[in-house]
Amino acid sequence: MSPSEPSFKDVPSAGDWERLGLSDSGRRAASAAIEAMLTDHAGELAPPAADWVERVVRAYDLSIGACSLQVRLGVRVLVALLEWLPLIVLGEASRMSRLSLERRIAYLEALEAHPFAPLTMLLVATKVPMLVPAFESGEALRLTGYDRETTASRRKLPLAKGPSP
């Protein structure tokens, strides 16, 4: 490629635009949901590190911001429903982001096992895109068995020893 030709590095990525897709209340709800989803609750509750949760929320927010207007609005509605459904699922007059960590986990588990399938699909439709950024880099990525620092890192192959045949 000649120096005058543009390369893929010259094209800004969606993250470079810094357009956020969620409102402040949507970020609060997403943060509360992500914290509950990433909490290790085998035995005593062990919430994830706050900086990890913040990084995941930021990446999720930027990815929503890079979508079309219709998708951004649809995600905002889904997150708002997730925020207000404790009233129906748990019978508690409280938003999800105001519930204690234990109650949020109970709420998400009840939502996941709810007999009304659209409520379960609401959780799946929000959970999957929320958690993808959580496992895209660092120690969390290594826990998945991936052998590089990020999913975008180049693979380092071992050099062959000795003469090639």
C-alpha positions in Angstrom: 0.0 0.0 0.0 1.4 3.4 -0.9 1.7 6.2 1.7 -1.0 8.2 0.0 -3.6 5.4 0.3 -5.7 5.5 3.5 -5.5 2.5 5.7 -8.0 1.0 8.1 -6.2 2.8 10.9 -7.3 6.2 9.4 -11.0 5.3 9.8 -12.2 6.3 13.3 -13.9 3.5 15.3 -17.2 4.0 17.0 -15.4 4.4 20.4 -13.5 7.4 19.0 -16.7 9.3 18.5 -17.4 9.1 22.2 -21.2 9.1 21.6 -22.9 7.6 24.6 -26.2 5.7 24.1 -27.7 5.7 27.6 -29.1 8.4 29.8 -27.7 8.9 33.3 -30.5 6.8 34.8 -29.9 4.2 32.1 -26.2 4.1 33.1 -27.1 3.8 36.7 -29.5 0.9 35.9 -26.9 -0.8 33.7 -24.2 -0.4 36.4 -26.5 -2.0 39.0 -27.4 -4.9 36.7 -23.8 -5.5 35.6 -22.5 -5.4 39.2 -25.1 -8.0 40.2 -24.4 -10.2 37.1 -20.6 -10.1 37.8 -20.8 -10.8 41.5 -19.4 -14.1 42.7 -22.2 -15.4 44.8 -20.9 -18.9 45.5 -20.8 -18.7 49.3 -20.4 -15.1 50.6 -21.1 -12.4 48.1 -18.0 -11.0 46.4 -18.9 -8.0 44.3 -16.6 -7.2 41.3 -14.1 -4.4 41.5 -15.7 -1.0 40.9 -13.3 0.0 38.2 -14.1 -3.2 36.3 -17.8 -2.5 36.5 -17.2 1.1 35.4 -15.1 -0.1 32.4 -17.8 -2.5 31.4 -20.6 0.1 31.7 -18.5 2.6 29.7 -17.9 0.1 26.9 -21.5 -1.0 26.8 -22.6 2.7 26.7 -20.2 3.5 23.8 -21.4 0.4 21.9 -25.0 1.5 22.2 -24.0 5.0 21.2 -22.6 3.6 18.0 -25.9 2.1 17.0 -28.7 3.5 15.0 -31.3 5.7 16.6 -33.9 2.9 16.6 -31.5 0.5 18.4 -30.5 3.2 20.9 -34.1 3.9 21.7 -34.9 0.2 21.9 -32.1 -0.5 24.3 -33.2 2.5 26.5 -36.6 1.0 26.7 -35.2 -2.5 27.6 -32.9 -1.0 30.3 -35.9 1.1 31.7 -38.0 -2.0 31.9 -35.2 -3.9 33.7 -35.0 -1.0 36.1 -38.7 -0.9 37.0 -39.7 -4.6 36.9 -38.9 -5.4 40.5 -42.4 -4.0 41.2 -43.9 -6.9 39.2 -41.3 -9.7 39.7 -40.5 -9.2 43.4 -43.5 -7.2 44.5 -41.2 -4.5 45.8 -41.9 -0.8 45.1 -38.3 0.0 44.3 -36.1 0.4 41.2 -33.5 -2.2 40.6 -30.6 0.3 41.1 -31.9 1.0 44.6 -32.1 -2.6 45.7 -29.3 -4.1 47.8 -26.9 -6.3 46.0 -28.5 -9.5 47.4 -32.0 -8.3 46.3 -30.7 -7.4 42.8 -29.2 -10.9 42.4 -32.5 -12.4 43.7 -34.4 -10.2 41.2 -32.3 -11.2 38.2 -32.5 -14.8 39.1 -36.3 -14.6 39.5 -36.5 -12.7 36.2 -34.4 -15.5 34.5 -36.7 -18.2 35.8 -39.9 -16.3 35.4 -42.8 -18.4 33.8 -43.7 -15.5 31.5 -41.2 -16.0 28.7 -41.0 -12.3 27.4 -39.6 -11.3 30.9 -36.9 -13.9 30.6 -36.1 -12.8 27.1 -35.9 -9.2 28.4 -33.1 -10.3 30.7 -31.3 -12.2 28.0 -31.6 -9.3 25.5 -29.9 -7.0 28.0 -27.6 -9.4 29.8 -25.6 -10.7 26.8 -24.6 -7.3 25.3 -23.9 -5.9 28.8 -21.5 -8.7 29.7 -19.6 -9.0 26.4 -17.3 -6.1 27.2 -16.6 -7.6 30.6 -14.7 -10.5 29.1 -12.9 -8.7 26.2 -9.6 -7.9 27.9 -7.3 -8.5 30.9 -7.6 -11.2 33.5 -11.3 -11.8 32.7 -10.4 -12.7 29.1 -7.7 -15.1 30.3 -10.3 -16.8 32.4 -12.2 -17.7 29.3 -9.1 -19.5 28.0 -8.0 -16.8 25.5 -4.3 -16.6 25.3 -3.9 -12.9 24.4 -4.2 -9.6 26.3 -7.3 -8.4 24.2 -9.4 -9.9 21.5 -7.8 -7.4 19.1 -4.2 -8.4 20.0 -2.1 -10.0 17.4 -1.2 -13.6 18.0 2.4 -14.3 19.0 3.5 -17.6 17.5 6.6 -19.3 18.9 9.6 -19.2 16.6 10.8 -22.5 15.2 14.0 -23.8 16.7 16.7 -25.0 14.3 16.8 -25.1 10.5 13.6 -25.3 8.6 13.1 -28.4 6.4 
